[in-house]
């Protein structure tokens, strides 16, 4: 009888936060409840990132390898492997390209191909991207037309690692419009530099500018700094995701560097973003109080809950 009563309490507690979320994953395995004081013992996988209102990411696996991510209910990332290394990532869905906190109505499709150096580190990521938009209705029609191609882009990311520590050091991006009937040329660049305290990312600086004729770097037109402070000594849920996928997530938009904390094995209790262009930069600071499970994995931070499943 006590076991039945405990089970009812478990379901009620879970439903109070995630009324529409299942206690089982897609294979029927029990998930780690955020309010379950017992935690999850043994190997685990990250299954969901959820807020109190919605699921923002759900991870699917083939054996031990994550092969699909569904975000915002309408966007799908398919992950392909060569052996145990990610070789290609395809995305179809919606992104916040302008950084206003809302998904754009324009849909995005891109394919990223990963090239590795002899040391098995990522050396190059090449991307082909298409952006689609629904044209406004033409009277007497009242509904927008079907999604039509708005523009295409090509992007190349050169990825560099510190030869001593093996940590990600910098990423150089080149981007340009891929217009039919024209000779392709990269027209813009960005350079991103990563700084660490121990194994954790402490600062990311990214600068942007145009490429000069001949491919040289033009003057910097924008510069942003992201800093991460007060790391705990507990385990980040993102340690369970492959490095190549995390890079792809950071590079999904040109202004997604605020998520660089996903590269760290621990969790920063405070982070800031600063536009370095104004004469007197004014950082925007955010902080959180984390929640952990008994196995020291973080289960809640910055308004996001992390749900695990047995591996």
Beta strands, then each sheet from edge to edge (+ up, - down):
strand 1: 44-50
strand 2: 55-62
strand 3: 65-71
strand 4: 75-82
strand 5: 85-94
strand 6: 107-116
strand 7: 122-134
strand 8: 147-161
strand 9: 168-177
strand 10: 188-197
strand 11: 200-211
strand 12: 217-231
strand 13: 268-275
strand 14: 284-287
strand 15: 291-292
strand 16: 298-301
strand 17: 304-310
sheet 1: 14+ 13- 12+ 11- 10+ 9- 8+ 7- 6+ 5- 4+ 3- 2+ 1- 17+ 16- 15+
end
